[in-house]
Amino acid sequence: MNSIKISDNVLNWYDANRRTLPWRYEQDQVADPYRVWLSEMMLQQTQVDTVIPYFQKFTAKWPTVNDLAKADLDDVLHLWQGLGYYARARNLHKCAKLIAEQFNGVFPTSPAELATLPGIGPYASAAIAAIAFNVPATVVDGNVARIVSRVFGFSAPIRHNQKHIYTAAESLTPCLRAGDYAQALMDIGSGICTPRSPKCNLCPLQQNCKAYKSGAPEAYPGRLEKPSIPTRYAVAFICINDKQMLLRKRTGQKMLQGLWELPGSDWYIDSLPELPEDIHEPYVDVKHTFSHFHLITRVMQVSEVDAEYLNGAELLCNIHDFDQLALSTLTKKLLQSQK
């Protein structure tokens, strides 16, 4: 397989069809590593259209990594709310502080050094090195793995074939314009070489693609059946007195750590926890789905919250000031259920 011809075809296609995105730069411009890094952190497990307004708000409020490093974590979480996977926001803040304090505000250029920073894994370290610094790093995310599997005719599911996919992707990665090449594959995977109904007639890889030549490109790579996800249960209490509501901050190493929520129980595995005998308030059961489980929360209004549902990080907040706090989508949904 002629890797030089393939990468040339991809780059020629990119020059004519590249998406315009707020973190991208033109060929005659120098990339801003901060914007590249920020976009890659936000794009993890999140669609481009969802990320764009968040990226614009972050860069308007914190134009440089040093600005972000000086920010309060609560402010970062507040601006992040609704984007999900909040560990990314905590790692984002931690990484910014480290870059500012230990690297004098300058991002390292090699994938190996980048991979030592909080929140930056193998894919992100390669992507940042390639896009921000044109290091010829091999960038493989889900989209690229699908493209490579189809071009090389790999029928095995991606999860079972990662080593071969990476080796094949590495053989195609050009020494020059590595960043443009990586972004080109991202665009092709997003809009052309899609999981279902790929637009092969528009693809610059068509003539080299074994999956296309097979006549059944959708069959590559093979798919694994998605396992069913469990359901967990919880109770939460809305306690309002004199237009002030009792909230608590999630502490420890729990999901949604650092965000404000309604006081309530832990997230049980099997069934709704039993309520104290003196609680007979009307309730609403609210279902919310995370990436790996469903959560059904029984939410009710009470005049007082029992001490067992408090964690010592409570706040009485005026109900008109909620927009100043970092609330998870789950908490907003629970509050909305009572209107």
C-alpha positions in Angstrom: 0.0 0.0 0.0 1.5 3.4 -1.1 1.4 5.4 2.1 2.8 8.5 0.5 0.1 8.6 -2.1 -2.6 7.9 0.5 -1.4 10.8 2.8 -1.1 13.1 -0.2 -4.7 12.3 -1.3 -5.9 12.9 2.3 -4.1 16.3 2.5 -5.3 17.4 -0.9 -8.8 16.6 0.1 -8.3 18.5 3.4 -7.1 21.6 1.6 -10.3 21.7 -0.3 -12.8 20.5 2.3 -11.5 21.3 5.8 -14.1 22.3 8.4 -13.8 25.8 9.8 -13.6 25.4 13.6 -12.7 28.1 16.2 -9.6 26.2 17.4 -8.2 25.6 13.9 -5.6 27.7 12.1 -4.7 28.3 8.5 -1.5 26.9 6.9 0.2 30.2 7.1 -0.6 30.7 10.8 1.1 29.3 13.9 -1.0 27.1 16.1 -1.8 28.2 19.6 -1.0 25.1 21.8 -3.4 26.3 24.5 -6.4 26.4 22.1 -5.4 23.0 20.6 -5.1 21.4 24.1 -8.3 23.0 25.3 -10.3 21.8 22.3 -8.9 18.2 22.6 -9.8 18.1 26.3 -13.4 19.3 25.5 -13.8 17.0 22.5 -13.2 13.8 24.5 -16.5 11.8 24.2 -18.3 15.0 23.1 -19.6 16.1 19.7 -18.0 19.1 17.9 -21.2 21.1 17.7 -21.7 20.7 21.5 -18.1 21.8 22.2 -18.0 25.0 20.1 -19.9 27.3 22.4 -18.1 26.0 25.5 -14.7 26.6 23.8 -15.7 30.1 22.9 -16.8 30.9 26.4 -13.6 29.5 27.9 -11.3 31.3 25.6 -13.2 34.6 26.1 -12.9 34.3 29.9 -9.4 32.7 30.0 -7.5 33.6 26.8 -4.3 31.9 27.9 -3.2 28.9 29.9 -1.9 31.3 32.6 -5.3 32.9 32.9 -6.9 29.5 33.3 -4.3 28.5 35.9 -5.3 31.5 38.0 -9.0 30.7 37.9 -10.9 29.3 40.8 -11.9 25.6 40.2 -15.5 26.5 41.1 -15.6 29.0 38.3 -14.2 26.4 35.9 -16.8 23.9 36.9 -19.5 26.5 36.6 -18.6 27.3 33.0 -18.2 23.6 32.2 -21.6 22.7 33.5 -23.7 20.8 31.0 -20.6 19.5 29.1 -20.5 16.4 31.3 -17.6 14.1 32.3 -16.5 16.6 34.9 -13.2 14.9 35.7 -12.1 16.6 32.5 -12.7 20.0 34.0 -10.8 19.2 37.1 -7.9 17.8 35.1 -8.1 20.8 32.8 -7.6 23.2 35.8 -4.9 21.0 37.3 -3.0 20.7 34.1 -3.2 24.5 33.5 -1.7 25.2 36.9 1.1 22.7 36.3 1.9 24.2 32.8 1.9 27.7 34.4 4.0 26.8 37.4 6.4 24.1 36.2 6.7 24.9 32.5 6.5 28.7 32.7 3.3 28.7 30.6 4.8 26.8 27.7 3.4 23.4 26.6 5.9 20.6 26.1 6.1 19.5 22.4 6.7 15.7 22.6 3.9 13.2 23.0 5.8 11.5 25.8 6.1 14.7 27.9 2.5 15.7 27.1 1.3 12.3 28.3 2.6 12.9 31.8 0.2 15.9 32.3 -3.2 15.5 34.0 -6.0 14.4 31.7 -3.8 13.8 28.6 -3.8 10.2 27.5 -2.1 8.5 24.5 -4.6 9.9 21.9 -4.6 13.4 23.2 -0.8 13.6 23.6 -0.3 12.6 20.0 -3.1 14.9 18.7 -1.7 17.9 20.6 1.9 17.2 19.4 0.8 16.8 15.8 -1.7 19.7 15.6 0.1 22.2 17.7 3.7 21.4 16.9 3.6 19.3 13.7 5.3 16.4 15.4 4.8 13.4 13.1 2.8 11.6 15.9 0.3 8.9 15.0 -3.2 10.0 16.1 -5.8 7.3 16.6 -9.2 7.9 18.1 -12.4 6.0 17.3 -13.0 7.7 14.0 -9.4 7.1 12.8 -9.5 3.4 14.0 -12.6 2.9 11.9 -11.0 4.5 8.8 -7.9 2.4 9.2 -9.8 -0.8 9.8 -11.8 -0.2 6.5 -8.7 0.8 4.4 -6.8 -2.2 5.5 -9.8 -4.6 5.6 -9.6 -5.4 9.3 -12.8 -7.2 10.2 -12.0 -7.6 13.9 -13.7 -5.3 16.4 -11.6 -2.2 17.2 -11.2 -3.2 20.8 -9.7 -6.5 19.9 -7.4 -5.2 17.2 -5.9 -2.0 18.6 -2.2 -3.0 18.1 -2.6 -3.8 14.4 -4.7 -0.7 13.9 -2.1 1.5 15.5 0.7 -0.1 13.4 -1.3 0.4 10.2 -2.1 4.0 11.1 1.6 4.7 11.9 2.6 3.4 8.4 0.3 6.1 6.8 1.3 9.1 9.0 3.3 11.6 7.0 6.4 13.3 8.3 5.2 16.7 7.0 1.9 18.3 7.8 1.1 15.7 10.5 -1.3 18.1 12.2 -3.3 18.7 9.0 -3.3 15.0 8.2 -4.7 14.1 11.7 -7.4 16.8 11.4 -8.2 15.6 7.9 -8.9 12.0 9.2 -11.0 13.5 12.0 -13.1 15.3 9.3 -13.4 12.2 7.1 -14.4 10.1 10.1 -17.0 12.6 11.2 -18.6 13.3 7.9 -17.7 10.6 5.3 -16.5 7.4 6.8 -19.3 7.2 9.3 -20.2 4.0 11.2 -23.4 3.6 9.1 -24.1 4.7 5.5 -20.5 5.9 4.8 -20.3 8.3 1.8 -17.6 6.3 -0.1 -18.2 8.3 -3.3 -16.8 11.4 -1.5 -13.9 9.7 0.3 -10.3 10.4 -0.8 -9.3 6.9 0.5 -11.8 5.1 -1.7 -9.4 3.7 -4.3 -7.2 2.2 -1.5 -10.0 1.0 0.7 -10.4 -2.8 1.0 -13.8 -2.4 2.8 -15.1 -0.4 -0.1 -13.8 -2.9 -2.6 -15.6 -5.7 -0.6 -18.9 -4.0 -1.4 -19.9 -4.0 2.3 -17.9 -1.2 4.0 -20.3 -1.0 6.9 -19.2 -4.5 7.9 -15.8 -3.2 8.8 -14.7 -3.2 11.5 -16.8 -5.8 13.3 -19.0 -4.6 16.1 -19.3 -5.8 19.6 -22.7 -6.1 21.2 -23.2 -3.3 23.7 -23.6 -4.7 27.2 -26.7 -3.7 29.1 -26.0 -1.0 31.7 -27.2 -1.3 35.3 -29.7 0.9 37.1 -28.9 2.6 40.4 -31.2 4.3 42.9 -31.1 7.3 45.2 -33.3 9.8 47.1 -32.9 13.6 47.1 -34.5 16.3 49.1 -35.6 19.8 48.1 -35.6 21.9 51.3 -36.6 25.5 50.9 -37.0 28.0 53.7 -37.5 31.8 53.1 -36.5 31.4 49.5 -33.3 29.7 50.4 -32.6 26.1 49.3 -30.2 23.7 51.0 -27.5 22.4 48.7 -24.4 20.4 49.3 -21.1 20.1 47.4 -20.1 16.6 46.3 -16.8 15.8 48.0 -14.3 13.0 48.0 -13.6 11.0 44.8 -17.2 10.7 43.7 -18.6 11.3 40.3 -19.5 15.0 39.8 -17.0 15.9 42.5 -17.0 19.6 43.3 -20.5 20.3 41.9 -23.4 21.4 44.0 -26.4 19.0 44.4 -29.4 18.3 46.5 -28.8 16.6 49.8 -29.7 12.9 49.6 -28.5 9.4 49.7 -25.7 7.6 48.0 -26.4 6.0 44.7 -27.4 2.5 45.6 -27.0 -0.5 43.4 -30.2 -2.6 43.8 -33.2 -0.6 44.7 -34.4 2.7 46.2 -33.2 3.1 49.8 -35.8 3.0 52.6 -36.8 6.4 53.8 -37.2 7.4 57.5 -40.6 6.4 58.8 -41.6 10.1 59.4 -41.3 11.1 55.8 -44.5 10.8 53.9 -44.1 13.6 51.3 -45.2 13.3 47.7 -42.4 12.4 45.5 -41.4 12.2 41.8 -39.0 9.5 40.4 -36.6 11.0 37.9 -34.4 8.9 35.6 -31.1 10.2 34.4 -28.6 8.2 32.3 -24.8 8.4 32.7 -22.4 6.7 30.3 -22.3 3.4 32.2 -25.5 3.3 34.3 -29.0 4.7 34.7 -29.9 6.5 37.9 -33.4 6.7 39.3 -33.8 9.4 42.0 -36.8 9.8 44.2 -37.0 13.5 44.8 -39.3 15.2 47.3 -39.8 18.5 49.1 -39.2 18.5 52.9 -39.1 21.1 55.6 -35.9 19.6 57.1 -33.2 17.2 56.0 -32.1 14.4 58.3 -28.4 14.6 59.3 -27.6 11.2 57.6 -28.1 12.9 54.2 -25.7 15.8 54.9 -21.9 15.7 54.4 -20.7 18.9 56.1 -20.3 20.8 52.8 -23.8 22.4 52.8 -24.8 25.8 51.6 -28.0 27.8 51.9 -28.5 29.4 48.5 -31.0 32.0 47.4 -33.1 30.3 44.7 -32.5 33.2 42.4 -28.7 32.7 42.6 -28.5 29.2 41.2 -27.0 30.5 37.9 -23.9 31.4 39.9 -23.2 27.8 41.0 -21.9 24.8 39.2 -24.8 22.5 39.0 -24.8 19.2 37.2 -27.4 18.3 34.5 -28.7 15.7 37.0 -29.4 18.4 39.7 -31.0 20.7 37.2 -33.3 17.9 36.1 -34.2 17.1 39.7 -35.1 20.7 40.4 -37.1 21.0 37.2 -39.2 18.0 38.2 -40.7 20.0 41.0 -42.0 22.8 38.8 
